[in-house]
Amino acid sequence: MSPAMFHSLWTVLLVILFIAIVIWAFSAGRKQRFDAAARMPLEDEDSAPGDSAGERKRG
């Protein structure tokens, strides 16, 4: 196998991998997870799960 043929096959493989990742990322089943992840920076840090008063414990 010549180096040119190897590089051509490697390029085709990477293009197929890229298309597969794009299809995975934009699939309808992932929308809720990605929307939740997008809202994470905007959520209040002080109200951690399990805190009844919503205050951080210091100590």
PyMOL Python script that loads the backbone (N, CA, C, O; Angstrom):
from pymol import cmd

cmd.read_pdbstr("""\
ATOM      1  N   MET A   1       0.862  -1.180   0.000  1.00  0.00           N
ATOM      2  CA  MET A   1       0.000   0.000   0.000  1.00  0.00           C
ATOM      3  C   MET A   1       0.903   1.237   0.000  1.00  0.00           C
ATOM      4  O   MET A   1       1.784   1.389   0.846  1.00  0.00           O
ATOM      5  N   SER A   2       0.664   2.084  -0.943  1.00  0.00           N
ATOM      6  CA  SER A   2       1.469   3.295  -1.059  1.00  0.00           C
ATOM      7  C   SER A   2       1.017   4.320  -0.013  1.00  0.00           C
ATOM      8  O   SER A   2      -0.118   4.279   0.462  1.00  0.00           O
ATOM      9  N   PRO A   3       1.914   5.227   0.332  1.00  0.00           N
ATOM     10  CA  PRO A   3       1.541   6.261   1.305  1.00  0.00           C
ATOM     11  C   PRO A   3       0.363   7.119   0.844  1.00  0.00           C
ATOM     12  O   PRO A   3      -0.448   7.554   1.662  1.00  0.00           O
ATOM     13  N   ALA A   4       0.269   7.358  -0.445  1.00  0.00           N
ATOM     14  CA  ALA A   4      -0.846   8.166  -0.960  1.00  0.00           C
ATOM     15  C   ALA A   4      -2.177   7.446  -0.749  1.00  0.00           C
ATOM     16  O   ALA A   4      -3.177   8.073  -0.399  1.00  0.00           O
ATOM     17  N   MET A   5      -2.188   6.138  -0.960  1.00  0.00           N
ATOM     18  CA  MET A   5      -3.401   5.351  -0.756  1.00  0.00           C
ATOM     19  C   MET A   5      -3.778   5.327   0.734  1.00  0.00           C
ATOM     20  O   MET A   5      -4.953   5.432   1.086  1.00  0.00           O
ATOM     21  N   PHE A   6      -2.781   5.190   1.590  1.00  0.00           N
ATOM     22  CA  PHE A   6      -3.019   5.198   3.034  1.00  0.00           C
ATOM     23  C   PHE A   6      -3.629   6.528   3.471  1.00  0.00           C
ATOM     24  O   PHE A   6      -4.595   6.547   4.233  1.00  0.00           O
ATOM     25  N   HIS A   7      -3.077   7.624   2.999  1.00  0.00           N
ATOM     26  CA  HIS A   7      -3.600   8.950   3.359  1.00  0.00           C
ATOM     27  C   HIS A   7      -5.019   9.148   2.828  1.00  0.00           C
ATOM     28  O   HIS A   7      -5.854   9.763   3.492  1.00  0.00           O
ATOM     29  N   SER A   8      -5.286   8.633   1.647  1.00  0.00           N
ATOM     30  CA  SER A   8      -6.640   8.739   1.096  1.00  0.00           C
ATOM     31  C   SER A   8      -7.641   7.961   1.941  1.00  0.00           C
ATOM     32  O   SER A   8      -8.719   8.464   2.257  1.00  0.00           O
ATOM     33  N   LEU A   9      -7.284   6.737   2.303  1.00  0.00           N
ATOM     34  CA  LEU A   9      -8.184   5.934   3.142  1.00  0.00           C
ATOM     35  C   LEU A   9      -8.362   6.574   4.525  1.00  0.00           C
ATOM     36  O   LEU A   9      -9.467   6.569   5.067  1.00  0.00           O
ATOM     37  N   TRP A  10      -7.301   7.115   5.090  1.00  0.00           N
ATOM     38  CA  TRP A  10      -7.368   7.769   6.398  1.00  0.00           C
ATOM     39  C   TRP A  10      -8.298   8.985   6.328  1.00  0.00           C
ATOM     40  O   TRP A  10      -9.077   9.223   7.250  1.00  0.00           O
ATOM     41  N   THR A  11      -8.217   9.746   5.249  1.00  0.00           N
ATOM     42  CA  THR A  11      -9.088  10.910   5.074  1.00  0.00           C
ATOM     43  C   THR A  11     -10.547  10.490   4.967  1.00  0.00           C
ATOM     44  O   THR A  11     -11.414  11.113   5.581  1.00  0.00           O
ATOM     45  N   VAL A  12     -10.828   9.464   4.211  1.00  0.00           N
ATOM     46  CA  VAL A  12     -12.204   8.969   4.074  1.00  0.00           C
ATOM     47  C   VAL A  12     -12.727   8.489   5.424  1.00  0.00           C
ATOM     48  O   VAL A  12     -13.872   8.769   5.781  1.00  0.00           O
ATOM     49  N   LEU A  13     -11.898   7.768   6.176  1.00  0.00           N
ATOM     50  CA  LEU A  13     -12.298   7.294   7.494  1.00  0.00           C
ATOM     51  C   LEU A  13     -12.625   8.455   8.439  1.00  0.00           C
ATOM     52  O   LEU A  13     -13.623   8.407   9.159  1.00  0.00           O
ATOM     53  N   LEU A  14     -11.804   9.476   8.438  1.00  0.00           N
ATOM     54  CA  LEU A  14     -12.045  10.630   9.309  1.00  0.00           C
ATOM     55  C   LEU A  14     -13.291  11.417   8.895  1.00  0.00           C
ATOM     56  O   LEU A  14     -14.006  11.930   9.756  1.00  0.00           O
ATOM     57  N   VAL A  15     -13.558  11.519   7.607  1.00  0.00           N
ATOM     58  CA  VAL A  15     -14.770  12.197   7.143  1.00  0.00           C
ATOM     59  C   VAL A  15     -16.007  11.428   7.593  1.00  0.00           C
ATOM     60  O   VAL A  15     -16.986  12.027   8.036  1.00  0.00           O
ATOM     61  N   ILE A  16     -15.965  10.097   7.480  1.00  0.00           N
ATOM     62  CA  ILE A  16     -17.090   9.271   7.930  1.00  0.00           C
ATOM     63  C   ILE A  16     -17.275   9.415   9.434  1.00  0.00           C
ATOM     64  O   ILE A  16     -18.407   9.509   9.909  1.00  0.00           O
ATOM     65  N   LEU A  17     -16.179   9.434  10.192  1.00  0.00           N
ATOM     66  CA  LEU A  17     -16.266   9.623  11.640  1.00  0.00           C
ATOM     67  C   LEU A  17     -16.866  10.989  11.979  1.00  0.00           C
ATOM     68  O   LEU A  17     -17.704  11.088  12.875  1.00  0.00           O
ATOM     69  N   PHE A  18     -16.454  12.024  11.284  1.00  0.00           N
ATOM     70  CA  PHE A  18     -16.994  13.363  11.510  1.00  0.00           C
ATOM     71  C   PHE A  18     -18.497  13.405  11.245  1.00  0.00           C
ATOM     72  O   PHE A  18     -19.250  13.978  12.033  1.00  0.00           O
ATOM     73  N   ILE A  19     -18.932  12.810  10.157  1.00  0.00           N
ATOM     74  CA  ILE A  19     -20.362  12.796   9.828  1.00  0.00           C
ATOM     75  C   ILE A  19     -21.140  12.027  10.886  1.00  0.00           C
ATOM     76  O   ILE A  19     -22.239  12.433  11.262  1.00  0.00           O
ATOM     77  N   ALA A  20     -20.584  10.923  11.368  1.00  0.00           N
ATOM     78  CA  ALA A  20     -21.250  10.145  12.421  1.00  0.00           C
ATOM     79  C   ALA A  20     -21.391  10.954  13.699  1.00  0.00           C
ATOM     80  O   ALA A  20     -22.433  10.892  14.351  1.00  0.00           O
ATOM     81  N   ILE A  21     -20.370  11.708  14.070  1.00  0.00           N
ATOM     82  CA  ILE A  21     -20.437  12.533  15.283  1.00  0.00           C
ATOM     83  C   ILE A  21     -21.463  13.646  15.118  1.00  0.00           C
ATOM     84  O   ILE A  21     -22.197  13.948  16.060  1.00  0.00           O
ATOM     85  N   VAL A  22     -21.529  14.256  13.952  1.00  0.00           N
ATOM     86  CA  VAL A  22     -22.516  15.316  13.705  1.00  0.00           C
ATOM     87  C   VAL A  22     -23.927  14.750  13.790  1.00  0.00           C
ATOM     88  O   VAL A  22     -24.807  15.378  14.379  1.00  0.00           O
ATOM     89  N   ILE A  23     -24.157  13.583  13.215  1.00  0.00           N
ATOM     90  CA  ILE A  23     -25.484  12.958  13.292  1.00  0.00           C
ATOM     91  C   ILE A  23     -25.829  12.632  14.731  1.00  0.00           C
ATOM     92  O   ILE A  23     -26.965  12.842  15.155  1.00  0.00           O
ATOM     93  N   TRP A  24     -24.856  12.115  15.503  1.00  0.00           N
ATOM     94  CA  TRP A  24     -25.091  11.803  16.920  1.00  0.00           C
ATOM     95  C   TRP A  24     -25.427  13.071  17.699  1.00  0.00           C
ATOM     96  O   TRP A  24     -26.361  13.076  18.501  1.00  0.00           O
ATOM     97  N   ALA A  25     -24.675  14.140  17.469  1.00  0.00           N
ATOM     98  CA  ALA A  25     -24.867  15.367  18.240  1.00  0.00           C
ATOM     99  C   ALA A  25     -26.197  16.039  17.945  1.00  0.00           C
ATOM    100  O   ALA A  25     -26.789  16.645  18.838  1.00  0.00           O
ATOM    101  N   PHE A  26     -26.674  15.948  16.728  1.00  0.00           N
ATOM    102  CA  PHE A  26     -27.914  16.623  16.359  1.00  0.00           C
ATOM    103  C   PHE A  26     -29.120  15.696  16.358  1.00  0.00           C
ATOM    104  O   PHE A  26     -30.185  16.071  15.867  1.00  0.00           O
ATOM    105  N   SER A  27     -28.971  14.492  16.901  1.00  0.00           N
ATOM    106  CA  SER A  27     -30.113  13.585  16.959  1.00  0.00           C
ATOM    107  C   SER A  27     -31.134  14.092  17.970  1.00  0.00           C
ATOM    108  O   SER A  27     -30.772  14.759  18.939  1.00  0.00           O
ATOM    109  N   ALA A  28     -32.396  13.781  17.748  1.00  0.00           N
ATOM    110  CA  ALA A  28     -33.482  14.304  18.576  1.00  0.00           C
ATOM    111  C   ALA A  28     -33.399  13.802  20.015  1.00  0.00           C
ATOM    112  O   ALA A  28     -33.829  14.506  20.929  1.00  0.00           O
ATOM    113  N   GLY A  29     -32.874  12.638  20.235  1.00  0.00           N
ATOM    114  CA  GLY A  29     -32.789  12.082  21.584  1.00  0.00           C
ATOM    115  C   GLY A  29     -31.818  12.814  22.484  1.00  0.00           C
ATOM    116  O   GLY A  29     -31.916  12.698  23.706  1.00  0.00           O
ATOM    117  N   ARG A  30     -30.896  13.553  21.930  1.00  0.00           N
ATOM    118  CA  ARG A  30     -29.887  14.262  22.720  1.00  0.00           C
ATOM    119  C   ARG A  30     -30.322  15.688  23.077  1.00  0.00           C
ATOM    120  O   ARG A  30     -29.668  16.337  23.893  1.00  0.00           O
ATOM    121  N   LYS A  31     -31.388  16.176  22.495  1.00  0.00           N
ATOM    122  CA  LYS A  31     -31.775  17.578  22.684  1.00  0.00           C
ATOM    123  C   LYS A  31     -32.020  17.926  24.142  1.00  0.00           C
ATOM    124  O   LYS A  31     -31.567  18.976  24.599  1.00  0.00           O
ATOM    125  N   GLN A  32     -32.716  17.089  24.881  1.00  0.00           N
ATOM    126  CA  GLN A  32     -33.006  17.396  26.283  1.00  0.00           C
ATOM    127  C   GLN A  32     -31.732  17.464  27.112  1.00  0.00           C
ATOM    128  O   GLN A  32     -31.580  18.362  27.941  1.00  0.00           O
ATOM    129  N   ARG A  33     -30.815  16.523  26.897  1.00  0.00           N
ATOM    130  CA  ARG A  33     -29.560  16.534  27.651  1.00  0.00           C
ATOM    131  C   ARG A  33     -28.740  17.777  27.334  1.00  0.00           C
ATOM    132  O   ARG A  33     -28.179  18.394  28.239  1.00  0.00           O
ATOM    133  N   PHE A  34     -28.665  18.150  26.072  1.00  0.00           N
ATOM    134  CA  PHE A  34     -27.879  19.314  25.691  1.00  0.00           C
ATOM    135  C   PHE A  34     -28.535  20.606  26.174  1.00  0.00           C
ATOM    136  O   PHE A  34     -27.834  21.543  26.557  1.00  0.00           O
ATOM    137  N   ASP A  35     -29.855  20.672  26.163  1.00  0.00           N
ATOM    138  CA  ASP A  35     -30.546  21.846  26.696  1.00  0.00           C
ATOM    139  C   ASP A  35     -30.302  21.988  28.196  1.00  0.00           C
ATOM    140  O   ASP A  35     -30.081  23.094  28.689  1.00  0.00           O
ATOM    141  N   ALA A  36     -30.340  20.876  28.919  1.00  0.00           N
ATOM    142  CA  ALA A  36     -30.069  20.909  30.360  1.00  0.00           C
ATOM    143  C   ALA A  36     -28.628  21.343  30.626  1.00  0.00           C
ATOM    144  O   ALA A  36     -28.375  22.114  31.551  1.00  0.00           O
ATOM    145  N   ALA A  37     -27.701  20.860  29.835  1.00  0.00           N
ATOM    146  CA  ALA A  37     -26.300  21.247  29.998  1.00  0.00           C
ATOM    147  C   ALA A  37     -26.090  22.719  29.665  1.00  0.00           C
ATOM    148  O   ALA A  37     -25.244  23.378  30.269  1.00  0.00           O
ATOM    149  N   ALA A  38     -26.849  23.235  28.715  1.00  0.00           N
ATOM    150  CA  ALA A  38     -26.728  24.648  28.353  1.00  0.00           C
ATOM    151  C   ALA A  38     -27.259  25.557  29.455  1.00  0.00           C
ATOM    152  O   ALA A  38     -26.786  26.683  29.613  1.00  0.00           O
ATOM    153  N   ARG A  39     -28.241  25.075  30.219  1.00  0.00           N
ATOM    154  CA  ARG A  39     -28.800  25.890  31.302  1.00  0.00           C
ATOM    155  C   ARG A  39     -27.985  25.819  32.591  1.00  0.00           C
ATOM    156  O   ARG A  39     -28.184  26.649  33.478  1.00  0.00           O
ATOM    157  N   MET A  40     -27.088  24.868  32.721  1.00  0.00           N
ATOM    158  CA  MET A  40     -26.340  24.669  33.964  1.00  0.00           C
ATOM    159  C   MET A  40     -25.601  25.923  34.449  1.00  0.00           C
ATOM    160  O   MET A  40     -25.657  26.210  35.645  1.00  0.00           O
ATOM    161  N   PRO A  41     -24.913  26.682  33.591  1.00  0.00           N
ATOM    162  CA  PRO A  41     -24.214  27.868  34.091  1.00  0.00           C
ATOM    163  C   PRO A  41     -25.154  28.945  34.623  1.00  0.00           C
ATOM    164  O   PRO A  41     -24.736  29.794  35.410  1.00  0.00           O
ATOM    165  N   LEU A  42     -26.401  28.921  34.210  1.00  0.00           N
ATOM    166  CA  LEU A  42     -27.339  29.958  34.621  1.00  0.00           C
ATOM    167  C   LEU A  42     -28.095  29.604  35.892  1.00  0.00           C
ATOM    168  O   LEU A  42     -28.767  30.457  36.472  1.00  0.00           O
ATOM    169  N   GLU A  43     -27.992  28.359  36.328  1.00  0.00           N
ATOM    170  CA  GLU A  43     -28.717  27.940  37.517  1.00  0.00           C
ATOM    171  C   GLU A  43     -28.016  28.442  38.768  1.00  0.00           C
ATOM    172  O   GLU A  43     -26.812  28.695  38.762  1.00  0.00           O
ATOM    173  N   ASP A  44     -28.780  28.582  39.833  1.00  0.00           N
ATOM    174  CA  ASP A  44     -28.281  29.100  41.087  1.00  0.00           C
ATOM    175  C   ASP A  44     -27.388  28.062  41.765  1.00  0.00           C
ATOM    176  O   ASP A  44     -27.801  26.921  41.971  1.00  0.00           O
ATOM    177  N   GLU A  45     -26.161  28.462  42.111  1.00  0.00           N
ATOM    178  CA  GLU A  45     -25.235  27.546  42.760  1.00  0.00           C
ATOM    179  C   GLU A  45     -25.581  27.324  44.231  1.00  0.00           C
ATOM    180  O   GLU A  45     -25.275  26.269  44.786  1.00  0.00           O
ATOM    181  N   ASP A  46     -26.213  28.307  44.862  1.00  0.00           N
ATOM    182  CA  ASP A  46     -26.483  28.218  46.296  1.00  0.00           C
ATOM    183  C   ASP A  46     -27.519  27.162  46.630  1.00  0.00           C
ATOM    184  O   ASP A  46     -27.486  26.609  47.729  1.00  0.00           O
ATOM    185  N   SER A  47     -28.420  26.868  45.738  1.00  0.00           N
ATOM    186  CA  SER A  47     -29.454  25.890  46.043  1.00  0.00           C
ATOM    187  C   SER A  47     -28.999  24.501  45.594  1.00  0.00           C
ATOM    188  O   SER A  47     -29.470  23.964  44.592  1.00  0.00           O
ATOM    189  N   ALA A  48     -28.072  23.941  46.365  1.00  0.00           N
ATOM    190  CA  ALA A  48     -27.566  22.603  46.071  1.00  0.00           C
ATOM    191  C   ALA A  48     -28.602  21.570  46.484  1.00  0.00           C
ATOM    192  O   ALA A  48     -29.330  21.794  47.450  1.00  0.00           O
ATOM    193  N   PRO A  49     -28.689  20.459  45.791  1.00  0.00           N
ATOM    194  CA  PRO A  49     -29.643  19.427  46.178  1.00  0.00           C
ATOM    195  C   PRO A  49     -29.338  18.912  47.580  1.00  0.00           C
ATOM    196  O   PRO A  49     -28.185  18.635  47.911  1.00  0.00           O
ATOM    197  N   GLY A  50     -30.359  18.788  48.385  1.00  0.00           N
ATOM    198  CA  GLY A  50     -30.187  18.291  49.740  1.00  0.00           C
ATOM    199  C   GLY A  50     -30.143  19.366  50.796  1.00  0.00           C
ATOM    200  O   GLY A  50     -30.344  19.074  51.975  1.00  0.00           O
ATOM    201  N   ASP A  51     -29.883  20.614  50.407  1.00  0.00           N
ATOM    202  CA  ASP A  51     -29.900  21.727  51.376  1.00  0.00           C
ATOM    203  C   ASP A  51     -31.336  22.193  51.541  1.00  0.00           C
ATOM    204  O   ASP A  51     -31.983  22.562  50.561  1.00  0.00           O
ATOM    205  N   SER A  52     -31.843  22.180  52.769  1.00  0.00           N
ATOM    206  CA  SER A  52     -33.212  22.590  52.985  1.00  0.00           C
ATOM    207  C   SER A  52     -33.362  24.108  52.925  1.00  0.00           C
ATOM    208  O   SER A  52     -34.375  24.608  52.434  1.00  0.00           O
ATOM    209  N   ALA A  53     -32.378  24.839  53.412  1.00  0.00           N
ATOM    210  CA  ALA A  53     -32.469  26.284  53.416  1.00  0.00           C
ATOM    211  C   ALA A  53     -31.821  26.895  52.181  1.00  0.00           C
ATOM    212  O   ALA A  53     -31.984  28.089  51.932  1.00  0.00           O
ATOM    213  N   GLY A  54     -31.096  26.110  51.411  1.00  0.00           N
ATOM    214  CA  GLY A  54     -30.447  26.632  50.225  1.00  0.00           C
ATOM    215  C   GLY A  54     -29.175  27.378  50.513  1.00  0.00           C
ATOM    216  O   GLY A  54     -28.672  28.090  49.643  1.00  0.00           O
ATOM    217  N   GLU A  55     -28.630  27.238  51.720  1.00  0.00           N
ATOM    218  CA  GLU A  55     -27.391  27.919  52.090  1.00  0.00           C
ATOM    219  C   GLU A  55     -26.237  26.945  52.056  1.00  0.00           C
ATOM    220  O   GLU A  55     -26.399  25.746  52.286  1.00  0.00           O
ATOM    221  N   ARG A  56     -25.064  27.487  51.762  1.00  0.00           N
ATOM    222  CA  ARG A  56     -23.861  26.659  51.796  1.00  0.00           C
ATOM    223  C   ARG A  56     -23.433  26.444  53.243  1.00  0.00           C
ATOM    224  O   ARG A  56     -23.551  27.327  54.092  1.00  0.00           O
ATOM    225  N   LYS A  57     -22.942  25.259  53.484  1.00  0.00           N
ATOM    226  CA  LYS A  57     -22.453  24.954  54.823  1.00  0.00           C
ATOM    227  C   LYS A  57     -21.009  25.392  54.920  1.00  0.00           C
ATOM    228  O   LYS A  57     -20.190  25.057  54.064  1.00  0.00           O
ATOM    229  N   ARG A  58     -20.700  26.143  55.968  1.00  0.00           N
ATOM    230  CA  ARG A  58     -19.319  26.614  56.162  1.00  0.00           C
ATOM    231  C   ARG A  58     -18.746  25.921  57.371  1.00  0.00           C
ATOM    232  O   ARG A  58     -19.449  25.664  58.348  1.00  0.00           O
ATOM    233  N   GLY A  59     -17.462  25.618  57.300  1.00  0.00           N
ATOM    234  CA  GLY A  59     -16.869  24.986  58.466  1.00  0.00           C
ATOM    235  C   GLY A  59     -15.535  24.452  58.280  1.00  0.00           C
ATOM    236  O   GLY A  59     -14.956  23.899  59.215  1.00  0.00           O
TER     237      GLY A  59
END
""", "prot")
cmd.dss("prot")
cmd.show_as("cartoon", "prot")
cmd.util.cbc("prot")
cmd.orient("prot")
